[in-house]
Every structure is written in structure tokens, then in C-alpha cells.
Amino acid sequence: MSKFDEIKNQKPDSFLRDVGVRLETFMLILNKITNYYEEEYKENPMKKRGKKSSLCLEDMLLLTFYYLRHYPTFDQLGKRFGISESYACKIFHRITTILLNVLDMKSRHELLNKDLDTVLIDVTEQPIERPQKGQKSYYSGKKKQHTIKVQLIVCLMKLQILSVICRKGHVHDFRILKESKVKIHPDIKKIGDSGFQGMDKLYQNSHTPIKKTKNKPLTKEDKQYNRALSQQRVRIENVNRRCKIFRITKETYRGKHKNYRKTWNIIAGLVNLRYAA
């Protein structure tokens, strides 16, 4: 019996806790991957040759989701699925590459659609293992550790992730936005936290909290404005929580940094799919 057959009859909440997505979402993605393989075999029949995998496609996808959800070592992952550490790693990278092709990734071009009305911009940090080279560029003064930063741009109404930008931990939040050169329609309202002071110089219709100064305390109107802005801006924290259900984006990142953006794009695609309206 495959590992998927063992857990597919669990209660919905138990399956969600184990895998990170609901059974219906899992089956939808599995169907897309199956179709992807069928199209690939039609274009190149020679790929059908060779020794067959000891895991069925359902278990390969389950292995990938289990790694994203719980972030074990590949040694632990291999033991759970009865395969070697190196083969577990190989399967994970193969399936994640396919996921990038089959998941409905949002394009930056959607930020030029004025019907979006409002977008939220935020940066989250994830600790990494201390790098052997270039430690200074990864050191975050805010977190007092080595990190990688991820800038998310999210639609306020649907809470869909529209853009993912990754940078080293020492880069300031506003600098990430400035260097990314993301194009956003002028009519769209842009909301950021206090780390994006000066965003109005880059984009029209930008809003950030009003900060008090030594000689200019906040007025009652300023406090009301900040409170109203915060009530909208806090929704992006809900999106961050949805992403960090997958422990690979929350715990200390152990993988190669070149794969970090790939990982976050997959997580963004899964979160968008799960919470699609």
C-alpha cells in the first residue's frame, strides 16, 4: 500500500495538518502533474525507458508536500518513504520543477490592471544558516542574525500574492522595492508599513503611516489615519501566516540560496490556489 493510500482517508483536518493542503487541492495538483507527464511523454517517448520508480506519482507529490510542510532532513524524509536520502532529494527537486510549470503563478503584469484597486506591500525575513562566504551581506541588523528577505505584493480584496522578490538580509525594505522596479498602475492604491517611507516618490497613490518627529507630534487626525491604514495593512500578515504554514518558509533555511526564490514561488502558488475565491 502506498503512503498516499494510508492517509487519504483521514479526516480533512488531519490531512490538511499532515500535507499543508486539502485533499481536493492535492488531487487537483496531482491531475495537473499527470497531464504534464503525459504531454511530456508524447513529445519525447524515449523518456518512458529506464527503471521505474519505487514510488508512485501520488507518493512523489506527497513526499514533496511533506517536505514543504514539515521541513525534515532528506535522510528523515527518505526513511519515511522507504527510499534513500539522495533519491528523496532527487524526487523533491524533480516535482518542484514541475510544480513551477503547472501551478497558476500570478504575473507582475496583473499589477498594471487598475481593477485591483488596492495592493499591500510587505517584507518578511527568514533566518538562514550562517554562510561561509559573504556573511556581512546576509546579516540583518533588525533580526541580529543572518537572513533572507522576501518582498510580497498582495491584492487587498482577494489576498492573492502577485509578486515575490527575494534579497539578502542586509538590504533595507524600501531598497528592495526600489531595486525591484516593479511597475504598478498609477490608479492602484499602494499601502506599505513604516519601512517604506518615501514610497510616494516612486509610485503615485502610495500610503504609509505618518511618523512623529521630535518637534512635531502626531495629531488626532494623524492617529486616525494611521489606525485606518493599519486595519487594511494587517491583512498582509494573514497572507504571511498562510505561507508560513509550510515550515520551509518559517524555520532556519538550510537549502541552497539559488533555490530560495523557486521555493517561495511554489509556496505562493499553493497559497493562491488554496485560498482562491
N, C-alpha and C positions, 0 to 999 in steps of 0.2 A: 504494500500500500504506500502511495506517495505521501509526502508530508502535507501537501495541499488537501488530499482526501481526509487526512486526520483532523484538520482544523476547520474545513469549510462548513461543517455542521454545527460549529459553536454558536453561541448566542451572538447576535450582531455586535453588542458592545465588547464582548471578549475578542471577536475577530478584529474589530477596529483597534483595540489596545495592542494586539499582537502585531498587526500588519501596518497600521497607520492610515489605512483607507478602508472604506466599507466594501463588503463582498461584491456589491453591484459595480462599484468603481473598479475593483480588481478584475472582474470578468470583462468589463468594457475595455480595459487596457490590454488584457490577455488576447481579446479578439483582434485588437489593432496590431499587436505583435505577430499574431498568427498570420494575418493578412500580409504583413510586411515580409515575413519569411516566404510566403507563397509567391509573392511578386518577385522576390529576390531569386528564388529557385527557377522561375520562368525565364528570367533574364540570363541566369547562369546555371544551367542544370548540373554542371560539374561540381557544384558545391554540395550536392547530395552525397557525394562519395565520402569515404572515410569511416572511421569507427563512430558509432552512435554514442551520444552522451548517456551516462548512467542516470541522469536526471531528466525528467520530462519538462516540457516548456513551462507548465504550471509551477513546478518546483523551482525552476530557474528564476522566474519572476518573483516567487515567494522569497527566495534567498535574497534577491536584490532589495525587496521591500523590508525584509527583516534587518538587513544591514543598515539601511537608511533610518529605520525606526529606532533600533536599539544600539547601533554603532558598536558591535562587538569587534574583536580582532578577527582576522580571516582564519586564524587557527581555530577559534571557538566556532566560527561560522561553518567551517569545514566539518568539524566533529558533529555539529547539529544535523547536517545533511548527509553525513556519511561519505564525504569526499576529502581530498587533500586540501591543504591550505592554499597551494598555488592554483589548483583548479577552481576553488571558490573565488579567488581573486579574478581569475580569467573570466568566469561566468558573470561576475558583477560588472566588470568593465564592458563586456560584450552587450549585456542587457541595457545598461545605462546609455550606451551609444545609440541603441535602437530607440530607447525612450525619448531621446532628444529629437528623433525623426517623427515619432508617432504622436507625441503629446502636442496639444494645441497651445504652442507658445505665443504669447502676445508680442506684437511687434511695436517698436518705437513709433512707427507711422501712426498708430492709434492716438498718440499724443497730439497729433495735428488735427484731430477731429474735435471741433468745438462743442459737439453734443455731449462731451464728457462732463462739462460744467465745472467740476472741481477735482483736483488731484492733490494727494498728500505726499510729501517728500520726507523721508527719514533715513537715518543711518544707524545700523546695528553693528555691534562688534562681537567677534568670536575669538576666544583665546586659541593660540597655536603652540605647538612645542617650540622651544627656543631654537631658532635656526642656527646652523653652523656658520653661515656667512650672511653679512648684511643685517645683523641684529638690530642696529640702530634704526633702520628704515621700517622695521616692524614694531618698534616699541611704542606703545600708546601711553602718553602722559596721563590720560584720564583714567585708564584701567590699571596703570602701573604694571603692565605685563605685555608680552608680545601678542599682537592680534592681527586679524584681517578684518577690514571694514566692508560692509555691504550696503550700498545705497538702493533703496526701494522707492519706486514711484507707483502709487496705488490710486485707483479710481475710488472716489469717496462713496459713490452710490452703490456700486457692485462689489467693492473691496477686492477687485481683481488686480493682480500685480502686472504692471505694464512695462516695467524696466528694471533690470538688475545690473548694477555696476559694482565691481569688486576692486578694492585698493588696499595697499599696505597700511598698517595700523597707525603710522605717524602722520598720515595725511589728514588735514582738517576736513570736517564735514562739508563746509562750503567750498573748499578747494576741489573736492571730488565732483561736486555739481558743476563747478566752473570748467574743470578739465574734461568732463564727460561730453560737454557741448550738446546736450540733449535738446532737441527742438520741440517746443511746446506751443500750441496755438495761443496767440495773444489774448483771446477771449476766455480761455480757461483760467479759472481761479486756482492759484498755486499757494499751498499752505505748508509752511515749514516751522520747525521749532527755533529756539533762540540761537542755535548753532548756524543758522542760515541768514544771519543779519547781513544785509547788503544784497539779498536775492533780487530785490526790486530793481537793481542796476542791470541785472541780466535779463529779467523777464518782467513784462507788464502784468498788472493784476496779481502781484505777489503779496503775501501777507505773512508776517512773522510777529511774535509777541513784542510789545513795547517794553523796553528795558529802562529802569530808572537809573538816574545818574546821581552823583553827589550833590549837585546843585538843582536837580530837577526831579523831585519825587513823582510817583505815579498819581494822577488824578483819579477821581471816581470813575470818569468815563474811560480812562485807560484801563483800569482794572476790569470794568465790564467788557471791554473789547477783548482783553486777554482771556477772560473766562469763556466768552463765546467762542473764541478761536480754539481754545483748549478742548472744548466739548466736541469740536469737529476733528481736531488733530489726534485725539486719543484713539480714534478708530484704527489708525495705522498700527497701534500697539496690539490690537486684536489680530491683525494680519501677522505681525511678528510672532505672536503666540501660536498661531496656526502653523507657521513654518517650523517653529522650534519643538513642535510635537515630534518631529523627526530629529533624533538626538545627534545626528551627524552635523546639524547646524547649530547645536547648543553646547555640546561638550568640547573639550580641547581637541582641535582638529589635528589628525595625525597624518593625513594624506599628503600627496604632492600638491604644491600650491598651483601648479598649472591646471589641475583638475577642479579647483575650487569653484570657479565660475560655472563650469559644467554641472557640478553638484547643485548649486543654488538655482540654476535654470530648471533643472529637473524638479526640485522641490517646489519652485514657483508654479510650474506646470501642474503638479499634483494638487497643490492648494487651490489653484484656479479651477481645476476640474471638480474637486470635491465640493467646493462652495459655489459652483456656477449657479446662477439664478435660473 
